[in-house]
Amino acid sequence: MNFLMALIINGPIKSFCYRRLQYLSNKFQMHVLLNEMKELAAQKKVPHRDFYNIRKVDTHIHASSCMNQKHLLRFIKRAMKKHLDEIVHVEKGKEQTLKEVFETMNLTAYDLSVDTLDVHADRNTFHRFDKFNAKYNPIGESILREIFIKTDNRVSGKYFAHIIKEVMADLEESKYQNAELRLSIYGRSRDEWDKLARWAVSHRVHSNNVRWLVQVPRLFDIYRTKKQLANFQEMLENIFLPLYEATIHPAQHPELHLFLEHVDGFDSVDDESKPEHHIFNLDSPLPGNWVEEDNPPYSYYLYYMYANMTVLNHLRRKRGFHTFVLRPHCGEAGPIHHLVSGFMVSENISHGLLLRKVSGEGVPGGAGGVLGPPSPCCAPQAPVLQYLYYLAQIGIAMSPLSNNSLFLSYHRNPLPEYLSRGLMVSLSTDDPLQFHFTKEPLMEEYSIATQVWKLSSCDMCELARNSVLMSGFSHKV
């Protein structure tokens, strides 16, 4: 990591990479000017295929927000009509039915609308990750989030399973759209994996159009403050030991073994712009000695997830099982070294916005141009990193509509620039519940990108192809 950090700020290397990236951009423009009509003619010659019936994968989408707001609203209304007397929640030892839960909120099915549901991101969520997280609570009530979009609750995640199966049915109906949904494992207790697997298997939450990724929120500081964990080692053991056990003795964990067959890898999630008090280096305490209430830095989380996954993968390969990849959220906000950590250990990343700090700021490192004013959080190191991501073809799942609500307005999004330079980018929805209005959020994402950036059908198909190559779906699929 130190070597890469030194490389990134090396003047001659910055100039070299900057020129290379400019060359790639200009080469692409030249290609478009010369060959656009030929490409179009070649596409028209292909029988039966067009943009609508090529495979596309939503490479970055969270299961708890994979339905749109209208879908969730209809589902809650239906539940209120059909399951009013079902016990759904336990409050201070007292069991509550769905009817009682809604009575405490003074709500009837008739009162509910998309506006009262209030799950859509709005202008108030910009640079406010906390407000955005609160949008996961329908009607602002965390109890409704727990009842309807959690796997582990009083009804064993029955409602959540139903709504995900409806989303899966929509995907199967559209035939050519696939999704890689994220489910959470928190690392607070040893039985989380078995509960999650039991939920998936008992409710038969399965579709040929869906694969799973497991996201681990970086929330050690919160669990430590609440005395739920003694040290970071305990969190790692809760996440990885059940996987070793299921790999060595699959017969003892039949549900988990079956569930893992459909899991592609791991994702690391949280607000990257939180300040980090530590720098991960040789003096950092080992996980067993990390007992303070501060959160370990991003690179610490990523390294220990990667190290444990590597050993687990060797074991699984020996047993003839499929292996996992690391595909964290990276470079959405926060310091540049997140992207360096991501480069070293990730198969793909989600977002990657910070790689954009390269053009428009004049020529970094004095390559003969005039240095323009740096942007407020300018990281002039990025041309080197961007070029490295290009050379290694590390997949970047980008979600411009999500970024537009949280971190970066749409017209400043670097996706078209990355695409023209040949970086491995794909389009994804992130959270249809918060950002999308239609029944086909992925198509909505493509449609807006295509219109705003005037993409050709060839560009659209390249994005779709990238999404397929980046995804964990088998070649056969």
Contacts in CASP RR format, 6 or more apart in sequence:
PFRMAT RR
TARGET T0000
AUTHOR 0000-0000-0000
METHOD contacts of the structure
MODEL  1
MNFLMALIINGPIKSFCYRRLQYLSNKFQMHVLLNEMKELAAQKKVPHRD
FYNIRKVDTHIHASSCMNQKHLLRFIKRAMKKHLDEIVHVEKGKEQTLKE
VFETMNLTAYDLSVDTLDVHADRNTFHRFDKFNAKYNPIGESILREIFIK
TDNRVSGKYFAHIIKEVMADLEESKYQNAELRLSIYGRSRDEWDKLARWA
VSHRVHSNNVRWLVQVPRLFDIYRTKKQLANFQEMLENIFLPLYEATIHP
AQHPELHLFLEHVDGFDSVDDESKPEHHIFNLDSPLPGNWVEEDNPPYSY
YLYYMYANMTVLNHLRRKRGFHTFVLRPHCGEAGPIHHLVSGFMVSENIS
HGLLLRKVSGEGVPGGAGGVLGPPSPCCAPQAPVLQYLYYLAQIGIAMSP
LSNNSLFLSYHRNPLPEYLSRGLMVSLSTDDPLQFHFTKEPLMEEYSIAT
QVWKLSSCDMCELARNSVLMSGFSHKV
1 280 0 8 1.000
1 299 0 8 1.000
1 337 0 8 1.000
1 340 0 8 1.000
1 341 0 8 1.000
1 344 0 8 1.000
4 340 0 8 1.000
4 343 0 8 1.000
4 344 0 8 1.000
5 337 0 8 1.000
5 340 0 8 1.000
7 13 0 8 1.000
7 384 0 8 1.000
8 14 0 8 1.000
8 336 0 8 1.000
8 340 0 8 1.000
8 381 0 8 1.000
8 384 0 8 1.000
8 385 0 8 1.000
9 381 0 8 1.000
10 384 0 8 1.000
11 365 0 8 1.000
11 366 0 8 1.000
13 384 0 8 1.000
14 364 0 8 1.000
14 365 0 8 1.000
14 367 0 8 1.000
14 380 0 8 1.000
14 381 0 8 1.000
14 383 0 8 1.000
14 384 0 8 1.000
15 363 0 8 1.000
15 364 0 8 1.000
15 365 0 8 1.000
15 366 0 8 1.000
15 367 0 8 1.000
17 383 0 8 1.000
17 384 0 8 1.000
17 386 0 8 1.000
17 387 0 8 1.000
18 358 0 8 1.000
18 363 0 8 1.000
18 364 0 8 1.000
18 365 0 8 1.000
18 367 0 8 1.000
18 383 0 8 1.000
19 367 0 8 1.000
20 387 0 8 1.000
21 358 0 8 1.000
21 359 0 8 1.000
21 383 0 8 1.000
21 386 0 8 1.000
21 387 0 8 1.000
21 390 0 8 1.000
21 421 0 8 1.000
22 359 0 8 1.000
24 390 0 8 1.000
24 420 0 8 1.000
24 421 0 8 1.000
24 422 0 8 1.000
25 359 0 8 1.000
25 417 0 8 1.000
25 420 0 8 1.000
25 421 0 8 1.000
28 420 0 8 1.000
28 421 0 8 1.000
28 422 0 8 1.000
29 420 0 8 1.000
32 456 0 8 1.000
36 456 0 8 1.000
39 456 0 8 1.000
39 458 0 8 1.000
40 456 0 8 1.000
40 457 0 8 1.000
40 458 0 8 1.000
43 457 0 8 1.000
43 458 0 8 1.000
43 461 0 8 1.000
50 457 0 8 1.000
51 446 0 8 1.000
51 457 0 8 1.000
51 460 0 8 1.000
51 461 0 8 1.000
51 464 0 8 1.000
52 176 0 8 1.000
53 175 0 8 1.000
53 176 0 8 1.000
54 176 0 8 1.000
54 461 0 8 1.000
54 464 0 8 1.000
54 465 0 8 1.000
55 176 0 8 1.000
55 177 0 8 1.000
55 178 0 8 1.000
55 464 0 8 1.000
55 468 0 8 1.000
56 176 0 8 1.000
56 177 0 8 1.000
56 178 0 8 1.000
56 442 0 8 1.000
56 446 0 8 1.000
56 464 0 8 1.000
56 467 0 8 1.000
56 468 0 8 1.000
57 177 0 8 1.000
57 178 0 8 1.000
57 179 0 8 1.000
57 180 0 8 1.000
57 426 0 8 1.000
57 467 0 8 1.000
57 468 0 8 1.000
57 470 0 8 1.000
57 471 0 8 1.000
57 473 0 8 1.000
58 177 0 8 1.000
58 178 0 8 1.000
58 179 0 8 1.000
58 180 0 8 1.000
58 428 0 8 1.000
58 429 0 8 1.000
58 441 0 8 1.000
58 442 0 8 1.000
58 467 0 8 1.000
59 180 0 8 1.000
59 348 0 8 1.000
59 350 0 8 1.000
59 397 0 8 1.000
59 426 0 8 1.000
59 428 0 8 1.000
59 467 0 8 1.000
59 470 0 8 1.000
59 471 0 8 1.000
60 180 0 8 1.000
60 182 0 8 1.000
60 350 0 8 1.000
60 397 0 8 1.000
60 399 0 8 1.000
60 428 0 8 1.000
60 429 0 8 1.000
60 430 0 8 1.000
61 179 0 8 1.000
61 180 0 8 1.000
61 181 0 8 1.000
61 182 0 8 1.000
61 428 0 8 1.000
61 429 0 8 1.000
61 430 0 8 1.000
61 431 0 8 1.000
61 432 0 8 1.000
62 181 0 8 1.000
62 182 0 8 1.000
62 215 0 8 1.000
62 430 0 8 1.000
62 431 0 8 1.000
63 164 0 8 1.000
63 181 0 8 1.000
63 182 0 8 1.000
63 183 0 8 1.000
63 212 0 8 1.000
64 136 0 8 1.000
64 145 0 8 1.000
64 149 0 8 1.000
64 150 0 8 1.000
64 160 0 8 1.000
64 184 0 8 1.000
64 433 0 8 1.000
65 119 0 8 1.000
65 136 0 8 1.000
65 149 0 8 1.000
65 431 0 8 1.000
65 432 0 8 1.000
65 433 0 8 1.000
65 434 0 8 1.000
66 164 0 8 1.000
66 167 0 8 1.000
66 179 0 8 1.000
66 181 0 8 1.000
66 432 0 8 1.000
66 433 0 8 1.000
67 75 0 8 1.000
67 163 0 8 1.000
67 164 0 8 1.000
67 166 0 8 1.000
67 167 0 8 1.000
67 432 0 8 1.000
67 433 0 8 1.000
68 432 0 8 1.000
68 433 0 8 1.000
68 436 0 8 1.000
68 437 0 8 1.000
68 438 0 8 1.000
68 439 0 8 1.000
68 441 0 8 1.000
69 114 0 8 1.000
69 117 0 8 1.000
69 119 0 8 1.000
69 120 0 8 1.000
69 433 0 8 1.000
69 437 0 8 1.000
70 114 0 8 1.000
70 437 0 8 1.000
71 163 0 8 1.000
71 166 0 8 1.000
71 167 0 8 1.000
71 439 0 8 1.000
72 117 0 8 1.000
72 119 0 8 1.000
72 138 0 8 1.000
72 148 0 8 1.000
72 149 0 8 1.000
72 163 0 8 1.000
72 433 0 8 1.000
73 112 0 8 1.000
73 113 0 8 1.000
73 114 0 8 1.000
73 117 0 8 1.000
75 148 0 8 1.000
75 159 0 8 1.000
75 162 0 8 1.000
75 163 0 8 1.000
75 166 0 8 1.000
76 112 0 8 1.000
76 117 0 8 1.000
76 138 0 8 1.000
76 144 0 8 1.000
76 148 0 8 1.000
77 109 0 8 1.000
77 112 0 8 1.000
79 98 0 8 1.000
79 148 0 8 1.000
79 159 0 8 1.000
80 98 0 8 1.000
80 99 0 8 1.000
80 102 0 8 1.000
80 108 0 8 1.000
80 109 0 8 1.000
80 112 0 8 1.000
81 109 0 8 1.000
83 98 0 8 1.000
84 97 0 8 1.000
84 98 0 8 1.000
84 99 0 8 1.000
85 97 0 8 1.000
85 98 0 8 1.000
85 99 0 8 1.000
86 97 0 8 1.000
86 98 0 8 1.000
86 155 0 8 1.000
87 95 0 8 1.000
87 96 0 8 1.000
87 97 0 8 1.000
87 154 0 8 1.000
87 155 0 8 1.000
88 96 0 8 1.000
88 97 0 8 1.000
88 98 0 8 1.000
88 101 0 8 1.000
88 147 0 8 1.000
88 153 0 8 1.000
88 154 0 8 1.000
88 155 0 8 1.000
89 95 0 8 1.000
89 96 0 8 1.000
89 101 0 8 1.000
89 143 0 8 1.000
89 146 0 8 1.000
89 147 0 8 1.000
89 153 0 8 1.000
89 154 0 8 1.000
90 96 0 8 1.000
90 154 0 8 1.000
95 154 0 8 1.000
96 104 0 8 1.000
98 147 0 8 1.000
101 143 0 8 1.000
101 144 0 8 1.000
101 147 0 8 1.000
102 108 0 8 1.000
105 139 0 8 1.000
105 141 0 8 1.000
107 116 0 8 1.000
107 139 0 8 1.000
112 139 0 8 1.000
114 120 0 8 1.000
116 139 0 8 1.000
117 138 0 8 1.000
117 139 0 8 1.000
118 135 0 8 1.000
118 138 0 8 1.000
118 139 0 8 1.000
118 140 0 8 1.000
119 135 0 8 1.000
119 136 0 8 1.000
119 137 0 8 1.000
119 138 0 8 1.000
119 433 0 8 1.000
119 434 0 8 1.000
120 135 0 8 1.000
120 433 0 8 1.000
120 434 0 8 1.000
120 435 0 8 1.000
121 132 0 8 1.000
121 135 0 8 1.000
121 402 0 8 1.000
121 405 0 8 1.000
121 406 0 8 1.000
121 431 0 8 1.000
121 434 0 8 1.000
121 435 0 8 1.000
122 405 0 8 1.000
124 131 0 8 1.000
125 131 0 8 1.000
125 132 0 8 1.000
125 135 0 8 1.000
125 405 0 8 1.000
125 406 0 8 1.000
126 405 0 8 1.000
126 406 0 8 1.000
126 407 0 8 1.000
127 273 0 8 1.000
127 406 0 8 1.000
127 407 0 8 1.000
129 271 0 8 1.000
129 273 0 8 1.000
129 406 0 8 1.000
130 271 0 8 1.000
132 405 0 8 1.000
132 406 0 8 1.000
132 434 0 8 1.000
134 140 0 8 1.000
135 434 0 8 1.000
136 145 0 8 1.000
136 149 0 8 1.000
136 433 0 8 1.000
137 144 0 8 1.000
137 145 0 8 1.000
138 144 0 8 1.000
138 145 0 8 1.000
138 148 0 8 1.000
146 153 0 8 1.000
147 153 0 8 1.000
147 154 0 8 1.000
147 155 0 8 1.000
147 159 0 8 1.000
148 159 0 8 1.000
148 160 0 8 1.000
148 163 0 8 1.000
149 159 0 8 1.000
149 160 0 8 1.000
149 163 0 8 1.000
150 157 0 8 1.000
150 160 0 8 1.000
151 157 0 8 1.000
151 160 0 8 1.000
151 161 0 8 1.000
151 183 0 8 1.000
151 195 0 8 1.000
151 196 0 8 1.000
151 199 0 8 1.000
151 200 0 8 1.000
152 192 0 8 1.000
152 195 0 8 1.000
152 196 0 8 1.000
152 199 0 8 1.000
156 198 0 8 1.000
156 199 0 8 1.000
156 202 0 8 1.000
157 199 0 8 1.000
157 203 0 8 1.000
158 203 0 8 1.000
161 199 0 8 1.000
161 203 0 8 1.000
161 205 0 8 1.000
162 203 0 8 1.000
164 181 0 8 1.000
164 205 0 8 1.000
165 203 0 8 1.000
165 204 0 8 1.000
165 205 0 8 1.000
165 207 0 8 1.000
167 179 0 8 1.000
168 205 0 8 1.000
168 206 0 8 1.000
168 207 0 8 1.000
168 209 0 8 1.000
168 210 0 8 1.000
169 207 0 8 1.000
170 439 0 8 1.000
170 440 0 8 1.000
171 177 0 8 1.000
171 178 0 8 1.000
171 179 0 8 1.000
171 207 0 8 1.000
171 209 0 8 1.000
171 210 0 8 1.000
172 207 0 8 1.000
172 208 0 8 1.000
172 209 0 8 1.000
174 440 0 8 1.000
177 209 0 8 1.000
177 440 0 8 1.000
177 442 0 8 1.000
177 443 0 8 1.000
178 209 0 8 1.000
178 210 0 8 1.000
178 211 0 8 1.000
178 471 0 8 1.000
178 473 0 8 1.000
178 477 0 8 1.000
179 209 0 8 1.000
179 210 0 8 1.000
179 211 0 8 1.000
179 442 0 8 1.000
180 210 0 8 1.000
180 211 0 8 1.000
180 212 0 8 1.000
180 213 0 8 1.000
180 264 0 8 1.000
180 471 0 8 1.000
180 472 0 8 1.000
181 210 0 8 1.000
181 211 0 8 1.000
181 212 0 8 1.000
181 213 0 8 1.000
182 212 0 8 1.000
182 213 0 8 1.000
182 214 0 8 1.000
182 215 0 8 1.000
182 267 0 8 1.000
182 269 0 8 1.000
183 196 0 8 1.000
183 212 0 8 1.000
183 213 0 8 1.000
183 214 0 8 1.000
183 215 0 8 1.000
184 214 0 8 1.000
184 215 0 8 1.000
184 216 0 8 1.000
184 217 0 8 1.000
185 192 0 8 1.000
185 193 0 8 1.000
185 196 0 8 1.000
185 214 0 8 1.000
185 215 0 8 1.000
185 216 0 8 1.000
185 239 0 8 1.000
186 192 0 8 1.000
186 216 0 8 1.000
186 217 0 8 1.000
186 219 0 8 1.000
186 223 0 8 1.000
187 216 0 8 1.000
187 223 0 8 1.000
187 229 0 8 1.000
187 235 0 8 1.000
187 238 0 8 1.000
187 239 0 8 1.000
188 223 0 8 1.000
188 228 0 8 1.000
188 229 0 8 1.000
188 235 0 8 1.000
188 238 0 8 1.000
189 238 0 8 1.000
190 237 0 8 1.000
190 238 0 8 1.000
190 241 0 8 1.000
190 242 0 8 1.000
191 242 0 8 1.000
192 238 0 8 1.000
192 242 0 8 1.000
193 242 0 8 1.000
193 243 0 8 1.000
193 246 0 8 1.000
193 256 0 8 1.000
194 242 0 8 1.000
194 253 0 8 1.000
194 255 0 8 1.000
194 256 0 8 1.000
196 259 0 8 1.000
197 253 0 8 1.000
197 255 0 8 1.000
197 256 0 8 1.000
197 258 0 8 1.000
197 259 0 8 1.000
197 260 0 8 1.000
198 255 0 8 1.000
199 205 0 8 1.000
200 206 0 8 1.000
200 212 0 8 1.000
200 255 0 8 1.000
200 259 0 8 1.000
200 262 0 8 1.000
201 255 0 8 1.000
201 258 0 8 1.000
201 259 0 8 1.000
202 255 0 8 1.000
206 262 0 8 1.000
208 477 0 8 1.000
210 262 0 8 1.000
211 262 0 8 1.000
211 263 0 8 1.000
211 264 0 8 1.000
211 471 0 8 1.000
211 472 0 8 1.000
211 473 0 8 1.000
212 259 0 8 1.000
212 262 0 8 1.000
212 263 0 8 1.000
212 264 0 8 1.000
213 263 0 8 1.000
213 264 0 8 1.000
213 265 0 8 1.000
213 266 0 8 1.000
213 267 0 8 1.000
213 327 0 8 1.000
214 263 0 8 1.000
214 265 0 8 1.000
214 266 0 8 1.000
214 267 0 8 1.000
215 266 0 8 1.000
215 267 0 8 1.000
215 268 0 8 1.000
215 269 0 8 1.000
216 239 0 8 1.000
216 266 0 8 1.000
216 267 0 8 1.000
216 268 0 8 1.000
216 269 0 8 1.000
216 301 0 8 1.000
216 305 0 8 1.000
217 269 0 8 1.000
217 270 0 8 1.000
218 268 0 8 1.000
218 269 0 8 1.000
218 270 0 8 1.000
218 295 0 8 1.000
218 296 0 8 1.000
218 298 0 8 1.000
218 301 0 8 1.000
219 270 0 8 1.000
219 295 0 8 1.000
220 229 0 8 1.000
220 232 0 8 1.000
220 235 0 8 1.000
220 290 0 8 1.000
220 295 0 8 1.000
220 296 0 8 1.000
221 293 0 8 1.000
221 294 0 8 1.000
221 295 0 8 1.000
223 229 0 8 1.000
223 235 0 8 1.000
224 291 0 8 1.000
224 292 0 8 1.000
224 293 0 8 1.000
225 293 0 8 1.000
229 235 0 8 1.000
230 291 0 8 1.000
231 287 0 8 1.000
231 288 0 8 1.000
231 289 0 8 1.000
231 290 0 8 1.000
231 291 0 8 1.000
232 287 0 8 1.000
232 288 0 8 1.000
232 290 0 8 1.000
232 296 0 8 1.000
232 304 0 8 1.000
233 286 0 8 1.000
233 287 0 8 1.000
233 288 0 8 1.000
233 290 0 8 1.000
234 288 0 8 1.000
235 287 0 8 1.000
236 287 0 8 1.000
236 304 0 8 1.000
236 308 0 8 1.000
239 305 0 8 1.000
239 308 0 8 1.000
240 308 0 8 1.000
240 312 0 8 1.000
242 253 0 8 1.000
242 256 0 8 1.000
243 260 0 8 1.000
243 312 0 8 1.000
244 312 0 8 1.000
244 315 0 8 1.000
245 252 0 8 1.000
245 253 0 8 1.000
246 252 0 8 1.000
246 253 0 8 1.000
246 256 0 8 1.000
246 257 0 8 1.000
246 260 0 8 1.000
247 312 0 8 1.000
247 315 0 8 1.000
247 316 0 8 1.000
247 319 0 8 1.000
247 321 0 8 1.000
248 315 0 8 1.000
248 319 0 8 1.000
250 257 0 8 1.000
251 257 0 8 1.000
260 321 0 8 1.000
261 321 0 8 1.000
261 322 0 8 1.000
263 324 0 8 1.000
264 324 0 8 1.000
264 325 0 8 1.000
264 327 0 8 1.000
264 471 0 8 1.000
264 472 0 8 1.000
265 309 0 8 1.000
265 324 0 8 1.000
265 325 0 8 1.000
265 326 0 8 1.000
265 327 0 8 1.000
266 305 0 8 1.000
266 309 0 8 1.000
266 324 0 8 1.000
266 325 0 8 1.000
266 326 0 8 1.000
266 327 0 8 1.000
266 328 0 8 1.000
267 327 0 8 1.000
267 328 0 8 1.000
267 329 0 8 1.000
267 350 0 8 1.000
268 298 0 8 1.000
268 301 0 8 1.000
268 302 0 8 1.000
268 305 0 8 1.000
268 326 0 8 1.000
268 328 0 8 1.000
268 329 0 8 1.000
268 330 0 8 1.000
269 328 0 8 1.000
269 329 0 8 1.000
270 329 0 8 1.000
271 333 0 8 1.000
272 298 0 8 1.000
272 329 0 8 1.000
272 330 0 8 1.000
272 331 0 8 1.000
272 332 0 8 1.000
272 333 0 8 1.000
272 334 0 8 1.000
272 338 0 8 1.000
273 333 0 8 1.000
273 334 0 8 1.000
274 295 0 8 1.000
276 295 0 8 1.000
276 297 0 8 1.000
276 298 0 8 1.000
276 335 0 8 1.000
277 294 0 8 1.000
277 297 0 8 1.000
278 284 0 8 1.000
278 294 0 8 1.000
278 296 0 8 1.000
278 297 0 8 1.000
278 300 0 8 1.000
279 297 0 8 1.000
280 296 0 8 1.000
280 297 0 8 1.000
280 299 0 8 1.000
280 300 0 8 1.000
280 303 0 8 1.000
284 296 0 8 1.000
284 300 0 8 1.000
287 304 0 8 1.000
290 296 0 8 1.000
298 337 0 8 1.000
298 338 0 8 1.000
298 341 0 8 1.000
299 337 0 8 1.000
299 338 0 8 1.000
299 340 0 8 1.000
299 341 0 8 1.000
302 326 0 8 1.000
302 328 0 8 1.000
302 341 0 8 1.000
302 342 0 8 1.000
302 345 0 8 1.000
302 346 0 8 1.000
303 341 0 8 1.000
303 345 0 8 1.000
305 326 0 8 1.000
305 328 0 8 1.000
306 326 0 8 1.000
306 345 0 8 1.000
309 324 0 8 1.000
309 326 0 8 1.000
312 324 0 8 1.000
313 323 0 8 1.000
313 324 0 8 1.000
316 322 0 8 1.000
316 323 0 8 1.000
316 324 0 8 1.000
317 323 0 8 1.000
325 347 0 8 1.000
325 348 0 8 1.000
325 472 0 8 1.000
326 345 0 8 1.000
326 346 0 8 1.000
326 347 0 8 1.000
327 346 0 8 1.000
327 347 0 8 1.000
327 348 0 8 1.000
327 349 0 8 1.000
327 350 0 8 1.000
327 397 0 8 1.000
328 342 0 8 1.000
328 346 0 8 1.000
328 349 0 8 1.000
328 350 0 8 1.000
329 349 0 8 1.000
329 350 0 8 1.000
329 351 0 8 1.000
330 338 0 8 1.000
330 339 0 8 1.000
330 341 0 8 1.000
330 342 0 8 1.000
330 346 0 8 1.000
330 349 0 8 1.000
330 350 0 8 1.000
330 351 0 8 1.000
330 352 0 8 1.000
331 338 0 8 1.000
331 339 0 8 1.000
331 349 0 8 1.000
331 351 0 8 1.000
331 352 0 8 1.000
331 353 0 8 1.000
331 354 0 8 1.000
331 355 0 8 1.000
332 350 0 8 1.000
332 351 0 8 1.000
332 352 0 8 1.000
332 353 0 8 1.000
332 354 0 8 1.000
332 403 0 8 1.000
332 406 0 8 1.000
332 407 0 8 1.000
333 353 0 8 1.000
333 354 0 8 1.000
333 407 0 8 1.000
334 354 0 8 1.000
334 377 0 8 1.000
336 354 0 8 1.000
336 357 0 8 1.000
336 379 0 8 1.000
336 381 0 8 1.000
336 382 0 8 1.000
336 385 0 8 1.000
338 354 0 8 1.000
339 349 0 8 1.000
339 352 0 8 1.000
339 354 0 8 1.000
339 355 0 8 1.000
339 382 0 8 1.000
339 385 0 8 1.000
339 389 0 8 1.000
340 385 0 8 1.000
342 349 0 8 1.000
342 394 0 8 1.000
343 385 0 8 1.000
343 388 0 8 1.000
343 389 0 8 1.000
343 392 0 8 1.000
343 394 0 8 1.000
346 394 0 8 1.000
347 394 0 8 1.000
347 395 0 8 1.000
348 394 0 8 1.000
348 395 0 8 1.000
348 396 0 8 1.000
348 397 0 8 1.000
348 424 0 8 1.000
348 470 0 8 1.000
349 394 0 8 1.000
349 395 0 8 1.000
349 396 0 8 1.000
349 397 0 8 1.000
350 396 0 8 1.000
350 397 0 8 1.000
350 398 0 8 1.000
350 399 0 8 1.000
350 428 0 8 1.000
350 430 0 8 1.000
351 396 0 8 1.000
351 397 0 8 1.000
351 398 0 8 1.000
351 399 0 8 1.000
351 403 0 8 1.000
352 396 0 8 1.000
352 398 0 8 1.000
353 398 0 8 1.000
353 403 0 8 1.000
353 407 0 8 1.000
353 408 0 8 1.000
353 413 0 8 1.000
353 414 0 8 1.000
354 379 0 8 1.000
354 382 0 8 1.000
355 382 0 8 1.000
355 385 0 8 1.000
355 386 0 8 1.000
355 389 0 8 1.000
355 396 0 8 1.000
355 414 0 8 1.000
355 418 0 8 1.000
355 423 0 8 1.000
356 382 0 8 1.000
356 386 0 8 1.000
356 414 0 8 1.000
356 417 0 8 1.000
356 418 0 8 1.000
357 375 0 8 1.000
357 377 0 8 1.000
357 378 0 8 1.000
357 379 0 8 1.000
357 380 0 8 1.000
357 381 0 8 1.000
357 382 0 8 1.000
358 364 0 8 1.000
358 382 0 8 1.000
358 383 0 8 1.000
358 386 0 8 1.000
359 417 0 8 1.000
360 372 0 8 1.000
361 371 0 8 1.000
361 372 0 8 1.000
361 373 0 8 1.000
361 374 0 8 1.000
361 375 0 8 1.000
361 378 0 8 1.000
361 380 0 8 1.000
362 369 0 8 1.000
362 370 0 8 1.000
362 371 0 8 1.000
362 372 0 8 1.000
363 369 0 8 1.000
363 370 0 8 1.000
363 371 0 8 1.000
364 371 0 8 1.000
364 380 0 8 1.000
364 383 0 8 1.000
365 371 0 8 1.000
365 380 0 8 1.000
374 380 0 8 1.000
386 418 0 8 1.000
386 421 0 8 1.000
386 423 0 8 1.000
389 395 0 8 1.000
389 396 0 8 1.000
389 423 0 8 1.000
389 424 0 8 1.000
390 421 0 8 1.000
390 422 0 8 1.000
390 423 0 8 1.000
393 423 0 8 1.000
393 424 0 8 1.000
394 424 0 8 1.000
395 423 0 8 1.000
395 424 0 8 1.000
395 425 0 8 1.000
395 426 0 8 1.000
395 466 0 8 1.000
395 470 0 8 1.000
396 418 0 8 1.000
396 423 0 8 1.000
396 424 0 8 1.000
396 425 0 8 1.000
396 426 0 8 1.000
397 425 0 8 1.000
397 426 0 8 1.000
397 427 0 8 1.000
397 428 0 8 1.000
397 467 0 8 1.000
397 470 0 8 1.000
398 413 0 8 1.000
398 415 0 8 1.000
398 418 0 8 1.000
398 425 0 8 1.000
398 426 0 8 1.000
398 427 0 8 1.000
398 428 0 8 1.000
399 427 0 8 1.000
399 428 0 8 1.000
399 429 0 8 1.000
399 430 0 8 1.000
399 435 0 8 1.000
399 445 0 8 1.000
400 410 0 8 1.000
400 413 0 8 1.000
400 415 0 8 1.000
400 427 0 8 1.000
400 445 0 8 1.000
400 448 0 8 1.000
400 449 0 8 1.000
401 410 0 8 1.000
401 429 0 8 1.000
401 430 0 8 1.000
401 435 0 8 1.000
401 436 0 8 1.000
401 444 0 8 1.000
401 445 0 8 1.000
401 448 0 8 1.000
402 429 0 8 1.000
402 430 0 8 1.000
402 431 0 8 1.000
402 434 0 8 1.000
402 435 0 8 1.000
403 410 0 8 1.000
403 413 0 8 1.000
404 410 0 8 1.000
404 413 0 8 1.000
405 434 0 8 1.000
405 435 0 8 1.000
410 448 0 8 1.000
410 452 0 8 1.000
411 452 0 8 1.000
415 425 0 8 1.000
415 427 0 8 1.000
415 449 0 8 1.000
415 453 0 8 1.000
416 453 0 8 1.000
416 455 0 8 1.000
418 425 0 8 1.000
419 425 0 8 1.000
419 459 0 8 1.000
419 462 0 8 1.000
419 463 0 8 1.000
424 466 0 8 1.000
424 469 0 8 1.000
424 470 0 8 1.000
425 463 0 8 1.000
425 466 0 8 1.000
426 463 0 8 1.000
426 464 0 8 1.000
426 466 0 8 1.000
426 467 0 8 1.000
426 470 0 8 1.000
427 442 0 8 1.000
427 445 0 8 1.000
427 446 0 8 1.000
427 449 0 8 1.000
427 463 0 8 1.000
427 467 0 8 1.000
428 442 0 8 1.000
428 445 0 8 1.000
428 467 0 8 1.000
429 435 0 8 1.000
429 436 0 8 1.000
429 441 0 8 1.000
429 442 0 8 1.000
429 444 0 8 1.000
429 445 0 8 1.000
432 441 0 8 1.000
435 441 0 8 1.000
436 444 0 8 1.000
436 445 0 8 1.000
437 444 0 8 1.000
438 444 0 8 1.000
446 460 0 8 1.000
446 463 0 8 1.000
446 464 0 8 1.000
449 455 0 8 1.000
449 463 0 8 1.000
450 459 0 8 1.000
450 460 0 8 1.000
455 463 0 8 1.000
END
